[in-house]
């Protein structure tokens, strides 16, 4: 979090950054983490119309490979990606895409996830003067240290001035 003075003893809380705030190699540890509940998994799985019983049928999950229900991997991507917004893209002009999404380990109800991002690259936009493109690699881990997801994301931010 950063504060910007707007008056006598008055500040505005700012999130995200401008193009100049990002440098390749920077590592950002996002906070807070998020513990996934059964309700999160069931509702979001059904909301996205993923009807695989492995994500919401306890009896089915008990007979599957891991012996229990798995958290829908789409939820893992959304939660870990969402954890990065405050620090990275809260002031973004546009989210440009996700690449190289890799699921490393299963996620279960009750797992707590955390995210860390590393700035891979940045460049000025060729089509949008006054804007730049930042690419990061984000890693989602369980509180136990296991990596569950890794992906790259690119977003456009404004340049100062």
TIGU-700486 format. One record per residue: residue in one letter; x, y, z of N, C-alpha, C in turn; residue number from 1. Coordinates in pm, whole numbers, plus 50000, padded with zeros to 5 digits. Layout:
<sites>
['A', [X, Y, Z], [X, Y, Z], [X, Y, Z], NUM]
...
</sites>
This chain:
<sites>
['X', [50085, 49883, 50000], [50000, 50000, 50000], [50089, 50123, 50000], 1]
['X', [50047, 50221, 49927], [50116, 50349, 49933], [50012, 50458, 49955], 2]
['X', [50057, 50565, 50019], [49969, 50678, 50048], [50017, 50800, 49971], 3]
['X', [49923, 50872, 49913], [49954, 50995, 49841], [49885, 51110, 49912], 4]
['X', [49963, 51213, 49947], [49908, 51329, 50016], [49818, 51407, 49920], 5]
['X', [49697, 51439, 49966], [49604, 51517, 49886], [49563, 51646, 49956], 6]
['X', [49609, 51665, 50080], [49575, 51786, 50155], [49646, 51785, 50288], 7]
['X', [49615, 51882, 50372], [49673, 51886, 50505], [49625, 51766, 50585], 8]
['X', [49718, 51681, 50621], [49688, 51562, 50701], [49583, 51473, 50636], 9]
['X', [49574, 51475, 50502], [49478, 51391, 50430], [49550, 51317, 50319], 10]
['X', [49522, 51185, 50310], [49592, 51098, 50217], [49492, 51010, 50144], 11]
['X', [49532, 50965, 50025], [49454, 50868, 49949], [49537, 50741, 49940], 12]
['X', [49474, 50628, 49968], [49541, 50499, 49957], [49545, 50460, 49809], 13]
['X', [49663, 50425, 49760], [49677, 50386, 49620], [49720, 50240, 49609], 14]
['X', [49675, 50177, 49505], [49709, 50038, 49477], [49758, 50028, 49334], 15]
['X', [49828, 49921, 49305], [49878, 49902, 49170], [49994, 49996, 49143], 16]
['X', [50040, 49996, 49021], [50153, 50081, 48989], [50146, 50136, 48849], 17]
['X', [50232, 50232, 48823], [50251, 50285, 48689], [50364, 50205, 48624], 18]
['X', [50380, 50224, 48495], [50482, 50154, 48418], [50620, 50167, 48485], 19]
['X', [50653, 50286, 48530], [50785, 50311, 48588], [50808, 50240, 48721], 20]
['X', [50702, 50194, 48786], [50715, 50126, 48916], [50762, 49981, 48903], 21]
['X', [50757, 49926, 48784], [50791, 49786, 48764], [50928, 49773, 48698], 22]
['X', [51008, 49678, 48747], [51138, 49649, 48688], [51154, 49498, 48677], 23]
['X', [51206, 49448, 48564], [51230, 49305, 48551], [51315, 49254, 48667], 24]
['X', [51275, 49140, 48720], [51344, 49080, 48833], [51279, 49108, 48967], 25]
['X', [51195, 49210, 48975], [51125, 49240, 49100], [51041, 49120, 49143], 26]
['X', [51040, 49091, 49273], [50956, 48985, 49328], [50860, 49049, 49428], 27]
['X', [50732, 49021, 49411], [50629, 49075, 49499], [50559, 48959, 49568], 28]
['X', [50560, 48960, 49700], [50487, 48860, 49779], [50351, 48921, 49813], 29]
['X', [50246, 48862, 49759], [50111, 48916, 49775], [50053, 48871, 49909], 30]
['X', [49969, 48957, 49964], [49907, 48929, 50093], [49770, 48992, 50094], 31]
['X', [49669, 48933, 50152], [49672, 48808, 50229], [49651, 48686, 50140], 32]
['X', [49665, 48571, 50201], [49632, 48445, 50135], [49483, 48420, 50144], 33]
['X', [49442, 48301, 50101], [49299, 48267, 50103], [49282, 48119, 50127], 34]
['X', [49201, 48084, 50227], [49166, 47945, 50254], [49039, 47914, 50176], 35]
['X', [49043, 47804, 50101], [48930, 47767, 50015], [48831, 47682, 50093], 36]
['X', [48706, 47726, 50093], [48601, 47652, 50163], [48526, 47560, 50068], 37]
['X', [48449, 47471, 50126], [48365, 47382, 50045], [48263, 47463, 49966], 38]
['X', [48208, 47566, 50028], [48111, 47651, 49960], [48174, 47720, 49839], 39]
['X', [48296, 47774, 49857], [48367, 47836, 49744], [48374, 47739, 49627], 40]
['X', [48420, 47618, 49656], [48443, 47520, 49550], [48313, 47476, 49484], 41]
['X', [48212, 47446, 49562], [48086, 47398, 49506], [48016, 47507, 49425], 42]
['X', [48000, 47623, 49482], [47927, 47730, 49412], [47999, 47774, 49286], 43]
['X', [48128, 47796, 49295], [48200, 47845, 49177], [48210, 47738, 49069], 44]
['X', [48222, 47612, 49109], [48224, 47504, 49010], [48092, 47499, 48936], 45]
['X', [47982, 47504, 49009], [47851, 47498, 48945], [47820, 47627, 48868], 46]
['X', [47864, 47742, 48919], [47843, 47868, 48849], [47909, 47867, 48712], 47]
['X', [48025, 47804, 48702], [48095, 47798, 48573], [48050, 47679, 48488], 48]
['X', [47950, 47608, 48535], [47889, 47495, 48465], [47983, 47376, 48447], 49]
['X', [48082, 47366, 48533], [48170, 47249, 48532], [48097, 47141, 48613], 50]
['X', [48047, 47040, 48546], [47964, 46941, 48612], [48038, 46813, 48648], 51]
['X', [48170, 46817, 48651], [48245, 46697, 48687], [48224, 46671, 48836], 52]
['X', [48177, 46552, 48872], [48146, 46522, 49012], [48268, 46525, 49104], 53]
['X', [48386, 46519, 49049], [48507, 46523, 49131], [48519, 46654, 49210], 54]
['X', [48445, 46757, 49166], [48455, 46888, 49232], [48346, 46915, 49334], 55]
['X', [48242, 46829, 49342], [48135, 46859, 49438], [48062, 46737, 49492], 56]
['X', [48102, 46617, 49454], [48037, 46494, 49501], [48135, 46420, 49592], 57]
['X', [48113, 46430, 49722], [48205, 46371, 49820], [48217, 46220, 49804], 58]
['X', [48105, 46152, 49776], [48108, 46007, 49758], [48194, 45970, 49636], 59]
['X', [48173, 46041, 49526], [48253, 46017, 49405], [48400, 46045, 49432], 60]
['X', [48429, 46158, 49496], [48566, 46197, 49526], [48637, 46095, 49614], 61]
['X', [48565, 46035, 49706], [48625, 45936, 49797], [48675, 45814, 49721], 62]
['X', [48616, 45784, 49606], [48657, 45668, 49527], [48756, 45704, 49416], 63]
['X', [48788, 45832, 49402], [48880, 45877, 49297], [49025, 45871, 49347], 64]
['X', [49117, 45911, 49261], [49260, 45897, 49288], [49306, 45958, 49421], 65]
['X', [49258, 46076, 49456], [49305, 46144, 49577], [49219, 46114, 49700], 66]
['X', [49110, 46040, 49681], [49026, 46000, 49792], [48939, 46111, 49848], 67]
['X', [48928, 46220, 49776], [48844, 46331, 49820], [48818, 46427, 49704], 68]
['X', [48729, 46521, 49727], [48692, 46621, 49628], [48813, 46710, 49599], 69]
['X', [48832, 46744, 49472], [48936, 46837, 49430], [48876, 46975, 49406], 70]
['X', [48952, 47079, 49436], [48908, 47214, 49402], [48924, 47231, 49251], 71]
['X', [48825, 47287, 49189], [48824, 47315, 49046], [48945, 47403, 49014], 72]
['X', [49024, 47363, 48915], [49147, 47436, 48881], [49118, 47577, 48830], 73]
['X', [49000, 47600, 48774], [48962, 47735, 48734], [48952, 47828, 48854], 74]
['X', [48907, 47775, 48965], [48899, 47854, 49088], [49039, 47887, 49136], 75]
['X', [49129, 47791, 49129], [49267, 47815, 49171], [49328, 47928, 49089], 76]
['X', [49310, 47925, 48957], [49362, 48032, 48871], [49301, 48167, 48908], 77]
['X', [49171, 48170, 48927], [49103, 48296, 48959], [49146, 48352, 49094], 78]
['X', [49155, 48268, 49195], [49193, 48316, 49328], [49337, 48365, 49332], 79]
['X', [49428, 48287, 49277], [49569, 48326, 49279], [49587, 48452, 49193], 80]
['X', [49523, 48457, 49078], [49531, 48577, 48995], [49473, 48698, 49067], 81]
['X', [49362, 48679, 49134], [49299, 48788, 49207], [49386, 48842, 49320], 82]
['X', [49465, 48755, 49381], [49553, 48798, 49489], [49657, 48899, 49441], 83]
['X', [49685, 48901, 49312], [49790, 48988, 49258], [49741, 49127, 49219], 84]
['X', [49612, 49145, 49210], [49557, 49269, 49154], [49595, 49391, 49236], 85]
['X', [49583, 49385, 49366], [49610, 49502, 49449], [49750, 49558, 49424], 86]
['X', [49850, 49473, 49417], [49987, 49520, 49400], [50024, 49546, 49255], 87]
['X', [49970, 49467, 49163], [50016, 49474, 49025], [49927, 49556, 48933], 88]
['X', [49801, 49523, 48927], [49718, 49576, 48818], [49594, 49652, 48863], 89]
['X', [49592, 49700, 48985], [49474, 49772, 49032], [49448, 49899, 48952], 90]
['X', [49551, 49953, 48887], [49534, 50072, 48804], [49559, 50041, 48657], 91]
['X', [49551, 49916, 48621], [49579, 49876, 48482], [49475, 49934, 48387], 92]
['X', [49519, 49960, 48266], [49431, 50003, 48157], [49358, 49881, 48101], 93]
['X', [49431, 49768, 48091], [49372, 49646, 48036], [49451, 49525, 48081], 94]
['X', [49381, 49417, 48104], [49444, 49288, 48124], [49459, 49228, 47984], 95]
['X', [49579, 49187, 47946], [49603, 49143, 47809], [49601, 48992, 47791], 96]
['X', [49624, 48916, 47897], [49613, 48772, 47882], [49698, 48693, 47978], 97]
['X', [49668, 48564, 47980], [49742, 48467, 48061], [49809, 48369, 47965], 98]
['X', [49930, 48330, 47997], [50003, 48234, 47916], [50067, 48130, 48007], 99]
['X', [50097, 48015, 47949], [50173, 47910, 48016], [50117, 47875, 48155], 100]
['X', [49986, 47858, 48163], [49924, 47819, 48289], [49957, 47672, 48314], 101]
['X', [50019, 47644, 48428], [50059, 47508, 48462], [50010, 47473, 48601], 102]
['X', [49937, 47363, 48610], [49888, 47314, 48739], [49987, 47212, 48790], 103]
['X', [50045, 47237, 48906], [50155, 47154, 48957], [50110, 47048, 49058], 104]
['X', [50018, 47083, 49145], [49969, 46993, 49250], [49820, 47017, 49269], 105]
['X', [49747, 46916, 49318], [49604, 46936, 49342], [49580, 47029, 49460], 106]
['X', [49463, 47093, 49458], [49419, 47179, 49568], [49292, 47118, 49625], 107]
['X', [49284, 47116, 49757], [49170, 47057, 49826], [49100, 47162, 49912], 108]
['X', [48974, 47138, 49942], [48900, 47224, 50035], [48980, 47230, 50165], 109]
['X', [48994, 47348, 50219], [49070, 47369, 50342], [49213, 47414, 50319], 110]
['X', [49263, 47402, 50195], [49398, 47451, 50165], [49399, 47603, 50166], 111]
['X', [49508, 47660, 50215], [49529, 47804, 50211], [49633, 47833, 50104], 112]
['X', [49598, 47923, 50014], [49686, 47958, 49903], [49745, 48097, 49920], 113]
['X', [49868, 48112, 49871], [49938, 48240, 49869], [49995, 48260, 49729], 114]
['X', [50027, 48385, 49695], [50079, 48415, 49562], [50205, 48500, 49570], 115]
['X', [50295, 48475, 49477], [50416, 48554, 49460], [50432, 48580, 49311], 116]
['X', [50468, 48702, 49275], [50488, 48736, 49134], [50628, 48790, 49112], 117]
['X', [50682, 48758, 48995], [50812, 48809, 48953], [50793, 48881, 48820], 118]
['X', [50840, 49004, 48812], [50829, 49080, 48688], [50929, 49022, 48589], 119]
['X', [50878, 48975, 48475], [50962, 48916, 48371], [51011, 49019, 48271], 120]
['X', [50922, 49109, 48232], [50958, 49204, 48127], [50862, 49322, 48130], 121]
['X', [50906, 49430, 48066], [50819, 49544, 48043], [50865, 49613, 47916], 122]
['X', [50769, 49675, 47848], [50802, 49750, 47727], [50694, 49855, 47706], 123]
['X', [50729, 49959, 47636], [50631, 50060, 47601], [50537, 50005, 47494], 124]
['X', [50412, 50043, 47502], [50314, 49998, 47404], [50341, 50064, 47269], 125]
['X', [50334, 49985, 47163], [50352, 50038, 47027], [50223, 50103, 46976], 126]
['X', [50109, 50054, 47022], [49982, 50103, 46969], [49913, 50205, 47060], 127]
['X', [49957, 50214, 47186], [49893, 50305, 47281], [49998, 50393, 47348], 128]
['X', [50036, 50504, 47286], [50135, 50593, 47347], [50092, 50633, 47488], 129]
['X', [50191, 50643, 47576], [50161, 50678, 47715], [50127, 50559, 47801], 130]
['X', [50138, 50440, 47744], [50110, 50316, 47817], [50225, 50218, 47798], 131]
['X', [50237, 50126, 47893], [50337, 50022, 47883], [50277, 49887, 47915], 132]
['X', [50346, 49783, 47874], [50301, 49646, 47898], [50399, 49579, 47993], 133]
['X', [50344, 49521, 48098], [50423, 49451, 48200], [50383, 49304, 48195], 134]
['X', [50484, 49215, 48199], [50459, 49071, 48202], [50518, 49016, 48331], 135]
['X', [50437, 48939, 48402], [50480, 48879, 48528], [50458, 48728, 48525], 136]
['X', [50534, 48659, 48607], [50509, 48517, 48633], [50460, 48507, 48777], 137]
['X', [50344, 48447, 48794], [50285, 48432, 48927], [50287, 48286, 48967], 138]
['X', [50325, 48262, 49091], [50327, 48129, 49147], [50232, 48124, 49266], 139]
['X', [50142, 48025, 49264], [50052, 48002, 49377], [50102, 47884, 49457], 140]
['X', [50111, 47902, 49588], [50158, 47795, 49675], [50061, 47772, 49789], 141]
['X', [50061, 47650, 49838], [49985, 47619, 49960], [50064, 47669, 50080], 142]
['X', [49998, 47680, 50192], [50065, 47721, 50316], [50173, 47621, 50355], 143]
['X', [50165, 47501, 50301], [50265, 47396, 50328], [50389, 47411, 50241], 144]
['X', [50385, 47506, 50146], [50499, 47530, 50059], [50490, 47465, 49922], 145]
['X', [50392, 47380, 49898], [50378, 47314, 49768], [50330, 47413, 49662], 146]
['X', [50396, 47415, 49548], [50351, 47497, 49436], [50233, 47428, 49370], 147]
['X', [50122, 47504, 49352], [50003, 47445, 49292], [49975, 47498, 49152], 148]
['X', [50021, 47620, 49123], [49995, 47679, 48991], [50105, 47781, 48960], 149]
['X', [50140, 47788, 48833], [50234, 47889, 48783], [50177, 47939, 48650], 150]
['X', [50175, 48071, 48632], [50128, 48126, 48505], [50192, 48261, 48479], 151]
['X', [50189, 48300, 48353], [50235, 48433, 48314], [50113, 48517, 48282], 152]
['X', [50123, 48645, 48310], [50014, 48737, 48280], [50073, 48867, 48231], 153]
['X', [50010, 48926, 48131], [50052, 49056, 48079], [49936, 49154, 48096], 154]
['X', [49971, 49277, 48135], [49870, 49381, 48151], [49929, 49515, 48109], 155]
['X', [49841, 49607, 48072], [49882, 49740, 48027], [49858, 49839, 48139], 156]
['X', [49958, 49923, 48164], [49946, 50028, 48266], [49989, 50161, 48205], 157]
['X', [49946, 50267, 48267], [49982, 50402, 48221], [50124, 50436, 48260], 158]
['X', [50186, 50519, 48178], [50315, 50578, 48213], [50286, 50708, 48288], 159]
['X', [50372, 50743, 48381], [50354, 50870, 48452], [50377, 50986, 48355], 160]
['X', [50301, 51093, 48378], [50321, 51213, 48296], [50262, 51195, 48162], 161]
</sites>
